[in-house]
Amino acid sequence: MASDGSMAQQAQASRVALWLAIALAAALLGFMIGYAMSARTGVEPGYFEAPEAGGYGVSPGSKSKTGAELQKYYENLLK
C-alpha cells in the first residue's frame, strides 16, 4: 500500500507532466501556425534591393537601383 507522501508525489509528477505536455503542444501549434502564415504571405521579390527596406545599409536619400521593368512591376501591383 502506498503512503500518502508517495501518492502526493505521484500526483505532483502527473501535474508537471500534464503542464509540460500542454506547453509543448502549444509551442508546436504556434510554430505550425506561424510557419503556415509565413509560407502564404512571404516577401515580394526585390524587396531587399529597394532603398525603402530600412536597416539594410541603404540611406533614405540614395537613388533607387531598381530597373525600369521592376519599377513597372511594383506600379502594377497597386492596380
Steps between C-alpha positions, in 0.01 A plus 500: 500500500638840403548765761337841480837661424569287194144551372545876531831476313334298224219754470752784485703316235190439290405871520851599392487253212157633396617863499816402314291323235268803473794739461664278238175466305440878514853572378467249215159635401629860510797408282278323247257792480783751464673292233178459304430874510855582395490250215181658364607865527873496437707794381454656157797453264727803496400621847848485644652683203263795540636806683184505714606177671624664818786357699685347208774759452314727259450862591156652438643761261676255268377444147304190416701226331190324372463460127216637291342155467499447877364852557216429257428172685460685829278763341274228359461343845287793609254459212 
